[in-house]
Amino acid sequence: MGSKPLKIQVGAASLRPMWVVASILLIGALAMLVGGVVMQLVYHITLAPLWVGIFAGILLSIPLEIWDFPNPDVIIKAITLKDRLLMVCFGLVIGLGAILLYALNLFVPVLHWGIKAFFVPGVVIGGLLFGVGVAVAGYFPGTIWIALGQGRRDAVYAVIGGLLGALTWSLIFGQARYFFWDTLNFGPITWPTLFGLTTKVDELIVAVIFGLLMVSMWLFIPRRQGGKACVLHLTGKTKEVMPLEDEISEFKEDYPKIPDYVIELSPFSSPVHRG
């Protein structure tokens, strides 16, 4: 008798650690937000100390490592829309953040937004370089260092490339500043200013509309092609499965030159899969 094909399934039990870590991350983020408001209103300090950034980096890197986001294959699947979880996570964070910050803006006298100017050449060309770099390397600037700590050899080349890119930009910045920074520079632009809205209440209304659109991606966008919405997938309310053979076939299609013995050592070759 032939054995039944092994399948990968995300169930409620396997999701419990993820939600625990996500809850800790949320509590830490809210604590930093409240701390920032207190520093500004009570102590009149507008610049956070350096240790806050270190704490935030550690707090974020731990769940990223647990959820396997430093894996280049995870990033590449997100960019090619084969796995939309990362995109939906970004939408959730941006949407909730916009609503929360503009709600605080009603009560805090002055918020230091730090909105950057919209200089068209710098934003467009810089965005293209960033996107192409992430797609080629399979790493975001932050996940490179997590992958390096995991012992991924390809992360070494990504680190070297990033440092060379930063050095190159530092050397040409003086000559390139005029074109990238000053050409077609329209100053800070937000959605409220585009519609001529200036009051704090108007800004909050725009933020709520924008935020709900971002958050709604959880309700309507499936994680994988032909699957269920991400909110159902990540709450264990769907019986969505992917045969292991299909996962391996998809991997071979993406990386045809990788030997079979490497595929056998890859994370999804084990019944314990990170989902």
Secondary structure, DSSP 4 states (H G I P E B T S, - for coil): -PPPPPEEE--HHHHHHHHHHHHHHHHHHHHHHHHHHHHHHTS---S--HHHHHHHHHHHHHHHHHTTTTSHHHHHHHHTTS--HHHHHHHHHHHHHHHHHHHHTTTSS-----PPEEEHHHHHHHHHHHHHHHHHH---HHHHHHHHHHT-THHHHHHHHHHHHHHHHHHHHHHHHIIIIITTEEEE--HHHHTT--SHHHHHHHHHHHHHHHHTHHHH-BSSTT--BHHHHHTT----EEEHHHHHHHHHHH-TTS-HHHHHTSGGGSSS---
